[in-house]
Every structure is written in C-alpha cells, then in structure tokens.
Amino acid sequence: MAFTDHCDIFAGIHEKSFNNVVLQLQRQRPSLFNYGTTTFANHPELLCNQRIIRMVDPEVRAFGNPIVKEEPLLAIPGYDGPLGLEYCLQLAELSIDFHPSNVHSLPVELAPPLQSQHLSLKGRACAGLDCPTQDLLIKLAPTERPFYPSISKGGFIKQPPREQPNDGPVVKQTPTRPIPFNREGIICFCLDLFVVLHVEREGGAGDPVIALRLDNLEIVDIKPDGLENAVECFLRAMLIMGVLPKVKLALDSLILSVGNVLTIGPTPISPLVPFNPAIEDDQIKAFITLTV
Amino acid sequence: MATVNVAVNERAFNDVVMAVAKYLESVPSFSGSGSFGPFSASYSVGLKLTGGSIDLTNTGRVHFDELHLTYDPLILNLGIDLPTIPIGGECILPTPWGCSVRLPEIDLFDANPDISIPINLSNTIVSEFSGEFTVSDSKQVLVAKGSLRPHAAHFSPDTSNEIRDRFRSTVGTIPFLPTSAVNGIADAFVPFVKSNLADKWQFFLHDVWHNLELISISDTAANILRNLTDFIIDKILAPVPSIVRGVVKAILNPIFDAIAAVLDIPDDILEWLSSQLQISFGLFDLLAQLIINFVGSMVPFYQFEDPFPMIEDSSGLLPVLVPVENVSVVVNDDEFVMSADIG
C-alpha cells in the first residue's frame, strides 16, 4: 500500500523523531530544562536529576552556554530581610507516545492501554530545596524587639506600640542574598506526570479547527490522595483553560494557495481518511490534497 | 522503517503541471519591437502548456512525457519605412501676386512603417519536451573536518581546498582541456557547494535522457492543418450557423489528433530507444545531457547540514543540531518518497 493512496502528499513523523529531538534539546539547550538559583546555576552537579546533566553536550560548556537558567531566590513568607532560600527545578524525561502505547507504561489511573487515535505525554519534574540547618536559621533570624504585653487593671492585654501586621504582601522584599549553602541539606523529590490527549476537530464546516483535547492526567504517587487530587485538579484547569486553547489550529490557515492556481490543504475527512491528522502506528500522519 | 516519511504521488506532480498550465494562461504575453534603419519588427509571444504529463516509474525515474508548449499568441510584424516622397503641389496658375492654383500635394510613404507584413503563427508552433530524470543522495564528509565536534564544524568555515581539488580532478577528465580552463571551470562551481565544515546531505539530479524539440513537427503540422481547416470552414460555411460549424470542427479534430499521433511515431520510437539506451539523441540534446550530468555530478541541486540546525539562536546560545541519518529518495510507480531518521 502506498503512502498516498488517499491523498496527494503524505507526511508521517514517528514518535522516535519527536523524542529524539527533545533529547537533543535537553543535550544542547539544557537551560530550557534546568532552573535554579545562583549556587545551582554555578554548580549543576548539585542538581537533583544528574542523569540529564550527564547528557549535556560537552560543547555547551565549551561554548560557555548556561546549563541552568538562573532564577531568583525563594522568598521566605513573613521574613522581611534580604535572605532567600536556594532551590532548583528540572524537567526531565519528556517524551511522547503515539498509539499504540509502547513508550510509556501508563499508570492504572489512566486506564491503559492508550486508546486508538490518542497520544500520551510523560514528564518528570524534579525539584530540590537547599534546606539550611536549624542552627543557621536561628542565627540568621532577625532579632526583633521582644514583645512586652502590659495587663491593664481590667485584665485586658494592652498591645504595645510596635509594628502591627497589616493586609500587605506576605513577602515584602525580594531576597538578594542566599542563605549560606548547605550541600548536605539539599532535599530532592521527583514527580512523574502522565497526560493523555487526542486531536479533535471542532468549529463549523466553514471554519474547522484542530484542537488538542485533554482526556486525563495523573501525577504518580503523591500522598495523601487529597493533595494528589488537588494538584491534578489544578494542572487540569491550567491545561484546559490556559494551555490547550492556545494550541488550536485553524484548518483554513493551513490551506495554501500558490499563485491562485494551486491549492494545498488538508485532505477532507472521509471513510478513506477518517482522521486527519491521524495518530496511529506510533506516528502522527498528515494527509494533504492538491487542487488545481 | 524511517522515522520521517514524506511522499508525493504522481497525481500531485500532474496537478503541479496543470497549475503551471493555468498560471501560464494568466500570464500576459510579452511583446517588444525594434527598428534597424528603415526596417522594423515587433512581436508578441505568449506560452501555453497544452499537454503532457509526469509519470513516476518503477525504475526509479521521473518521466516527463511529451510536455507541449504552444506559442499563443505568436505574432511577428515586419515593417519597412520607405522615405517619404511628396507628389504634386506644383503651381498651375501663376499670377503676379503669386500662385493662385496649385496641384494637390500628397506625401507618398508617409506612414511608419509603410509596408507591414504581419505573420500570425498563434496556436501553430509547438515545442515538446520529454525526458527521464533520477535523484540520488549522498553524504559529504570533508576530511578537513577532522575530529571537530558538530557545533565546532558548524561554525568553522571551510578554508580547505578539498572541494576545489575534487572538482578540478573531475573536470580534468575532459580530454584536451588546458589546465587553466580545467581550473577555471572547476573553480566556478566551488562557491555553490562550499560553506562550512559540517557534514552535508546532498541531492543530485541525473538526466537519464531527454528530448527537446523546439518545433515539434507532428504537433505543429497538425496545428497548421487544424487552423487551415477552421479558416476554410469559417469562410465556406459562413452562412451556416456557427454551432453547425463548431460541430464540423469537432468531428474533424480527432482526425488531426490522429495525424499528429502518426507523425509522432518516429519521435516516440526515438524516445523509447533513448529510455532503453539511457542516452539522448540529437547533437543538442546529447550535449545538454552530458553538460547537465557533468555539472549535476559535482553540484547538488539541494544540500543541508547533518546534524541539521533545527533551532538557531541569535542571543549567543548554540544552535540545536539534530542528526539526520539514512536519508533516501525513492521513486516507484505510485509516488516519490523521501525518508530519513531524525535524531
């Protein structure tokens, strides 16, 4: 069977290509995947997931490109000083799996195997916080004036004239100095996120649109379950309301007219081409038709 | 199976031919004129693609089958501008106060041009092109690259003479060519290929055979017959309603097509022989084939780097280079398939 039995131009891209490109991105543009404060940026060997650091192309270092994108220090709520905590965040093991599922082992919550015309995305987010010792924290804590409550004759506690809490922001000052780094105090954790999506056509016949639809998502092994559900709910809301609406593609915009004599556009849906694009055979396939 | 496949079928190629035909119809004819002393000439030429197709073959060749280019309009106007000769004006009744009656005065040959010979060959002359081509690919790895890593090779301009020397040795195979000419020809092609030290996938065109007839005898003869018959019918049957004349012309049309087909038989045989022997006939076509293949073996019609710079960055970050392996171009009876492994 020819690729173009039911269209004029066919393009098929295997999931391996997508995953290899992501891998090359991780190797050659590590600063897109690794974020951290000053010390982590200067010492990538301290990051939580060393697997993606070991993968970094030696030429990134040779050309002086950053491995970690430097982020501001983490402010401590309630503390009104220049010090902040150091942290790192890494996006690792990003991959895509087109139906049939053979790249990802989907968790049971996502009802494997992957349904026909569906795809799954997997991402591992690793975060680390450099936790200072308690002694150090005590030493660095601000020495505010002690609280001297005075008891009135009626037995009421009179508030002394000191700074009162108000409705202002919890963090008033952007930290400018890190708390001295404690190499033994780096606390790391990783979360695996699986997302199942499919491509859907929406809009009217005159204005068809290709949209990505979220079927389900799962964060593996967060406890307690309530926290897991809450985080998943938050991510679902973010994806459905914030991210996926922006990846809609108007099919009309894909129709090219060459010199008003040749039109190149997606092959219309028919029994012979039931899905366009189609997600099958571990590939995403696009069928294109030329009209004179 | 390759991880990226792009296929274009025979119908798409022919759609492109039809699109070119439609495009040519919308292009206004080009015209011009010039004068050389008393002689002048003007022309108006338009092109129409009136036939032909592209076939993909199981032999891996793309076959251009009798693409017909008809010249319509094709009007040539020759003119001669003779010197103006005034006649008359002589006085026939002179008086002491001057001439009271003169002969009428006329200027002979006062138009420009005075004699005009229009030659209208619109929809008559046809050029025909047939041929078979193949596309091959190969990877260029320069010795000068040495052990450079991909990014370093991407950024290093090729200052070696490797490509130049390779071209010179290829051109040097032409017998009786002086060294200066060998060097001059080879060096002229170097800028089309030489860039940086990165490996490159290169695509080369090979002319298996072709046959270009500037004036296709069979089609031009059929067109002359057709135009002549149309003219006669329009004159003789002028009183007859035009619809009847149209029917008569339509009945005769297949006869002219048959005449064209019969006259084209020798040409078809030559094309078949060309295809079998993989060589063009005719001095001009043979020379053109040799030149196309000679240049085509050195200069790729398209090349791209491997690894391919997928994401360039202007802020000083390295480009993201993605390896492209196992690039192949395959032509079969159904389609033209390009495939590669990415990453």
Interface residues (C-beta under 8 A of the other chain):
Chain A: A2 F3 T4 D5 C7 D8 I9 F10 A11 G12 I13 H14 K16 S17 N19 N20 V21 L23 Q24 L25 Q28 R29 S31 D57 P58 E59 V60 A62 F63 N65 V258 G259 N260 V261 L262 L290 T291 V292
Chain B: M1 A2 T3 V4 N5 V6 A7 V8 N9 R11 A12 D15 V16 M18 A19 V20 K22 Y23 S26 R149 P150 H151 A152 P307 M310 I311 G316 L317 L318 P319 V320 L321 V322 P323 N332 D334 E335 V337 D341 I342 G343
